[in-house]
Amino acid sequence: MPTCNIFVSSPGDVVLERALTARVIERLRKIFGHRSELNVLLWEEQPLEARESFQPQLPDPATVDLFILILWQRTGTLLPESALPATFAGPLTGTEYEFIAARKAQQTSGKPAVMVYRRTDKAGENASPVNAFFNRHFTDNQQRLSNAYHQYKTIGEFECLLEKHLHRWLDNFLPTPTETEMINARAWYSGNPFQGLKAFRFEHANVFCGRDDAIAEALEKLKYKAVMHQPFLLIVGMSGSGKSSLARAGILPALYNPDLLPGSGTVLRGVMRPADIEGDPFRALVSALAANSAQQLVPTEQINATATLARNDKMAFLEQIRHALEAHHASSTLVILIDQLEELYTSAAISVTQQKHFAELVAALVEELDIFVIATLRSDCYHHLCATPEFLRLKQHGGQYDLSPPSLYNIRQMITTPAIAAHLHFEEGEKGQPPLDEVIADRAAQYPESLPLLEFTLTQLYDMRTPGGMLTFKHYALLGGIEGAIASHAETIFRGLGKAVQKRFAQVFNQLTSCDPNGRYLRKWAVCEQLQSDAKARQLVEAFLRARLLVSERNPDDIEIITLAHESLYIHWPRLARWLQVNRSLLNVRDQLSDQVTRWIKANREPALLLNAGKPLDDGKALLKSELTLTTDQENYIKASERRARRAQALRYAAIGALIATTLYATSASFSARKSQQTAERSLAKSQDLIEFLIGDLHTELDKLGRLDVMQSVGEKALNYFAELEETQTSDTGLLNRTKALYQIGSVYMDSAQYDKATQAFEQSLAQARKLTTQSPDKFDYIYEQAQAEFWLGYAHWVANELDKAERQFLAYRKAALRLRDLAPSDTAAMMEVAYANSNLGTLADSRGNIDGAIAYFLKAAEVTVQVVSMAPENLDAIATLADVYSWLGSAHQKQLKLTQALSFYRSEKQLFEQIARLENSYRARINVVLANNRLAKVQVYSGNIDSAVAIYQAQKNTVEELVRHDQENTRWREILASIHAFLGEAYLLGNQLTLAEQSFDDSFSIDARQPEQGGNYWTATFYHRHYWYWRLLKAQGKDSKAQSFEKTLLSANEPAARLWRFRVGSALKLPNVDVPDNLLGPGALIALYEKALSEKNHKQLEKLVSKTPELIWQYPELAALQTDIQTVLALNSL
């Protein structure tokens, strides 16, 4: 086999490009390896000796086939005079010498081909040595470009350019082997011997293994049919069984063996699919006959005319093909492969008339011209043959071969034989376990319909092989086995579909999935007609069938049914796994609903058999609103349950009203008892205990409902009562209960941003707690309550931005927490208090801009919390705390512009909150998942993944909309929903989708149009974020007059939440004296600083910012839009 030598010349500053060049050529070996040995010459791979300079020991660039030069800022190191041949005059660098030597050889002998690539980013354009090099060698005396070269700005652009150029050059330069050389080659020269999910082709015959028995049986049938002068073979098999590979890489190459077709002479072949070319089977057939493998029986320029002839005049077409064959060689045998014959019947572009005419034409080619025709057909499409009796006739008398799944022995051959040919080997198992190839074979044998997925796994393993060519257990585990390979491919197929088709995801996959009582997902066969209920669903199903991720067959009633190729998709395809995770209970509800509905109907729709309020009804309502397929009776059953629940809910709110009234009455009674000395001490004690315990119980119940605002009327009266209560009028137990009640009241005030009242409650709570710990300094319960009171008061100061006071309280809180742990080292509650305390100190450090300090505190908190979770895996408070800590760590790393780390922490946070939501059926848990996802989406925005961010926001919007429909008076939920619409508006604006952005902002304002002082911290931050981005939208739309009111609000705002946005508006408008806020951190702050530096044309500040900006953040659309202006200012300064 010939060798193609490729010399890569470059200085040391383009090491990444050199590595990419080697990677590109490795990929191209898979394509051109059967035509030539591709030999890359890199100086770092040469065995250089310490006996002389570098250059004399390197291959001579004048003797290679292709010379590639890559330059950026340098042109290399000067060579010593002794290293230069006599015909070269120095001084020259090694790189320039190599280029000149290659050019001289090219001008003298025509080779090597010379390709030059120059990196033209800012650093490259300003590189004086490189500019001088190009002036010397690429321009003439009049400064006109005299030689061609290629420019690129990024590494990715270089890789893409180089691959395109090399592919085209190699295809033109390398010799084309003969058919016999291709078939008889016993070593695999094109790299990866496995084909992934693609069918094997003719050129892969030497690594198509494990089907020798099938090839022999099929050939016997074809030979028999040839003797009968009807050489036709129909290969029928289920989707994923390997029909195409058998025909293309097994049967077709075997026909070149003279022993199989004695006296046949030259074999010509053409391969087609009916819908190959714009759904025109006649043109596809003629194009196959015009291929090189068919020796161009139809000249290329005559394809259209001949296709028209084939379509309209069968006899004239047959006569033309007869003459073409006779002119070529009397004994030539033409073989036509019609792959995926089902396309003839399933393609919308092929009419019934065309189907019939095409079948008649193929039958004539077989019966009148003795042309060999092999066709492959999916077994679930077999019934379509009835529409074309000609094919039914051709397959009679042994003309059909039913392809069975391969045996374990066959599968082992498929794995090991190609590996041996490619000089690969599999890792041995440990301690007597089987080697990796046997493990893979055993697993694949369980799912023989998924052969392409086996090949995909092997392809991935090849790409991850060791330098010695070993495929390892480690990499197999990293892939997740065959299942993991399946999953990655599934996502690729899904992302390749249009948005409208993707929306049918739930509609299709819910019909293919069931869930048993143990939570295990099971494959479910669905009737094809029901699954493909509309055109978009049909496109999705067909795409997954083509990708062999769905399989189809016909049931005993001859109805086509479809299911998943492999149940592992339920676990290892993240998109499907997430959907199942959200809908697991719904799938169970739906599966169980059939029996419940049947009993309900048989009992004349007895109300007692309806879904009970709580989780059963919540799941039923969610099922009704989901895209899962339901029967009419199931829908009626859930709606009837919902009507009954509404009546019950009215009674429930009435009960809560009674509880509030009882609490208020108890408070009033307590006042009366204290003012009237005629009332007994026992009456006072009872009233006091009632207040304390009802506040606690009421707080718990309303917290579950998300309606803590109801407690305010109770809390205010109780707060005044506790403040006036004399010390002698309570016991230790009373003090303890009062401490709890007071910080619960304070927390309600915090939620409604009534910070003065909250601080009053917390101060009273702490005073009560300190009385207890003074009296009993070693009592765990008392110290615990003091710790709570210290925290709440510190929290109130932190929210009020009184950071020094907050620090004192948080340190006191940590001191109390450490005292708890000293008293009970193994007590998880004590350990959690230490974690909470460190987390609070981390939050405080973060507020002051001390990010490194914050991270240190958060990591301490995480360390303790992980210990607690390991000790008590069901401790929801510990899991929630760990999630919060990960959230703060994500935020801290985001402020440091470390987006990859931030994304990792946010994902961990989301996973933990999802775990809580599975264990605890509460609205709070669902809201926490939503907020965690919102943080993930924001990082996606900063990373430039706008589509991903929009998808996340849309999913969260749907969740919160459902909650708001449940309780439209819940202010907190409405705030979150309004914020999500604003986030969507921002994302759409950054994606330049102004109409969608406007709609999202309009929705946000319609949901919640309050002023910032009417809500808490979350709402204040949402208000100013929304104001800024809506102002940006108005400016983009040219609505300057309307934008002015939003502009004015932002510029006059003094709240901390408005600092960033006030600064950005001022910088954008180039207002004088725009001060940079203190502790401005994160991607948003980075953009603000860039905007200010640009408005002032401050090149020093720009250089400083550029040096600190990570590569990933340049993908953020805000920063990408500024990049040209940044480069312009820096370039002007360098002049």
C-alpha angles and dihedrals in degrees: 000000000000121000125228111205116206117191117202114201124186144124120260096265093078099057091135092054090050090052090048091050090056090047093050092050090049088057092047090053086069089059104035103023092103090058101045145352104256107215117189116203112207119167092223090060095052119101094241116187128213093241101093144353124306101252101060090054095053124090114270108259089210091068101052130094099231129024118197120191121191122188135176121148103340137047097204139259123316114255122229114249090248090062094057121087115241092254092061125079119210166249091081133149118231091251094050092047091052091049094049092047091051093047093050091050091048092052091048104041106010095250152129103041108230124215121180126196125190126191106223104186117129094280092047095048091052095048105117098196091052093046089052091049092055092045090055099044108024106039132060129225091281092052093252120144106260102173133036126244137164127246129205136170104198137039091243092053090051093052092050094047095046094049093051093047096045093046092055094042094048092047090054098039106041120083118251112236122227121254091254092051091051094050098042097047104116099188123066108237102173099075115241111052092194122083105210110212094334121103117253113256135209093272091055094062093113092060098036099105142160096049102082091118093050091047092051094048093047092048092051090055092047093049090050091051090048091055087054089052091245103100098183129132127183114198111202124188143139121272110284095020095116102254095145094046092048092052098041103038101022114033101028095053091044090059089067089068106101090213090064096048106026114198093009095121114190117017117216121189139192127185125200145159119215094237094037097113115038091311093297110132092185093056090044089054094048092046089055089053090050093056122111090244088062090048088245095285083175113044112237093241090056098053097103095044093046091048089054089050091050091050098046109022113035096177095050090048092051090050092052092051091046091054092046092054093046091049090052100048132319094231097044118129119212118206121190121193115202101195120197095010088183088080088072088067104029101045111100089211093064115077126211089251091053090049091056095044092048092050090050091050093050091048090052092050089053100041102034103032100028090233112165112239124187119184132185122210133182110241093231089060095051093107090065089073088078087073090061111044089182092072091045089054094047094053094052122106097034100323095127127078118192108209112218126201112273121259123242088260091054092049092051089054090050089056106038106034096059089043091055091048089053092046093247128141136192127237116257119241121251125249098005096317118141120265121263095261091058092046091053092045093051091050094047092049088065090062106032091164089069101065093135089056090053089053090049091054091050090049090054091048090051091053089052096044122135120254087260092057098255122149107214141208089231093061092042088056091047089056090050090242119274087327093061093052090051091053097053091050093049091058092049091053092047094050089051091064125090120262093251091052092047089058088068090064096103093038091057104035097046088063091053096051138070130174124217122215090265091061095252116143117229133196113252126198113229128195107253095225092055093043092052094051094153140010095269093050089048091054091052093048093046092049091053091045090053089048088052091237089118123043128201138197140157121263124222089273088058092248118141113242131183136202141163117289091227135012090219087081087075090063107027105038101083095205094053092039091054092048091049091047090056094042102035094107090043091054088051091048091050093047091049095039094077093067092043092050092048091053091046093052093045089052091054092257095303108197091219089068094057123108113284121240116265125039097354092054094039089055091046092051091047089050090052092052094044129087093249114126115253135179120240091251091052091052092049091049093054093045091051089050090051093052091052091048092054090058090049091049091056088056090048094055088047088056092050089050089054090050091052091048090050090051093049090047090051091051091049091047090052092054090049092048093053094047095048114064087192090074115090123249088242091062091052093050093050093049092046094050090046092055094047097047097039090053090053095046094042091049090054095049095046091045089059089052093045090239105116089138087079089068095065096087090050094044098052094054093043091049092057090046095053091046092058097042113114119236092239092059099073142059130221089264090051091050090051094050091044091053090055094044093050096053090045089054089046092052090055090053090049091055090054093045094245091139099167092056090043092052090049091053093046093048090052090047092051092047090054092047094049090054088057096048091046090056095041110021095175100044108117097208093052094048089047092056091046088054090054092049092047089052096049094049091048090048091053090052091047092053090048088053091244091138100169091053090045091053092052091052094044091051089049088049092053090048090054091045093052089049088055091051091049089054094047112016095178096042108115092206090058091046091051092053089057089050092048092050094051090046091053092050088050090052090051092050089050090053089055093049094251094134097165090052091048092052091050092054093045092051089053089051091048092050093056094042093051087055090053094048090050089052095043111022091179094053100119094186091056092047090048091049092050088050090052091049091051088049092054091046089052090050093047093051090045089056088052088053091245096137098167092056091043091053091051093053093044091052090052089050092052093049092052094049089048088053089053091048089055092050099039121043100209137127090234091060092051092049091052090055089051093051092047090052090049089057090050090051092052091056088049088055091050089049092053095251095130096158091053091049092050091051091052093047092048092053091050091047090056091051095050093043087059091052093048091051087055093052115010093179094062103114095190093056092046090052091053093046091050090049092051091053088051091050089052090050090053092048093048090048091052088050089052092243096136098169093054090044092054092048091051093050091047089053091049094052092046091053096048125002098164125136119252094255089059093068143036132266095292092053093045091054091046092049096055094039090053093044092054097047093044088051088053090051092050090050090049089051092050092244094137097156093054090044092058095075091053089044091053093049092052096046093050097045117111101181117116089240090062098051098094095044094046089052093048093050091048092049093046091051091044091232116179121250096020102167121213108239118237120259093013104171142162136044093303090052090047090057090048091053091048090051092051093047090049093048088054094037086231101171094179091056090045092052089050092050093046091052090054098043114102117226094245095060091059085075090065104108092226092057094038088057090055096046097091092049090048092052091047094053092046092046092050090051092052093056 
